[in-house]
C-alpha cells in the first residue's frame, strides 16, 4: 500500500483501534481458480498475532489456504477544497479524500473444529452486542440450533506477518485548513472522520 510518511502509523494500539472501527474486513486470497475476496467480520486476538472469523461452508475460498491479504477499510470522507482557508489566499487547492485503512498480510487457514468455531462466534457476538441494553449471547439460543448452525460455517484464521496502516486526516495541511475541513465535514453531518481529526489535535 502506498503510504506517504505524513499519514503512516505503526503504533500497535492505534492500529488495533483502527481495526476495531472497521471490523468488516475484505479477505483476499489466490488459488488455482484465481483470486477470491470475501467480506467478513474479523477480530484481532489479544496478542495481535491472529485475525479470526468465519465464512459460509459453501464459500469456495476455503480451498485457498496460504498467503492472504486482509483489508480493513475504515471511515472516509470527501474533502472539498472550498473548506480550506488557503483557498482564499492563493486558490491552489484541489479535492481529496481523508480516510483510515489497515492492510494485514499473512497466511490463512480454515477449520471446522466445533470448539474453535463456538469460541470465535461467541467472541464476535459478544463484541457486537456489548453496548446493547439487553445483549444477546450464543447461549441464549437452543443448543441443538447452535450446533446445527456451526456445521454450516468454516472458521477463518489469519496468522499476522506484516501490517501496514494509513491515517490520512489532513495532517499535511496547515492548522487553518484542518479547522476548515473539520467545520466543513460537521456542517455536512459527517462526525466520524471529523471526530478523528479533532482527537488528532489533542
Secondary structure, 3 states (H helix, E strand, C coil): CCCCHHHECCCHHHHHHHHHHCCEEEEEEEECCEEEEEEEECEECCCCCEEEEEEECCCHHHHCCEEEEEEEEEEEEEECHHHCCHHHHCCCCCCEEEEEEEEEEEEEEEECCHHHHHHHHHHHHHHHHCCCCCCCCHHHCCHHHHHHHHCCEEEEEEEEEEEEEEEECCCCCCHHHHHHHHHHHHHCCCCHHHHHHHHHHC
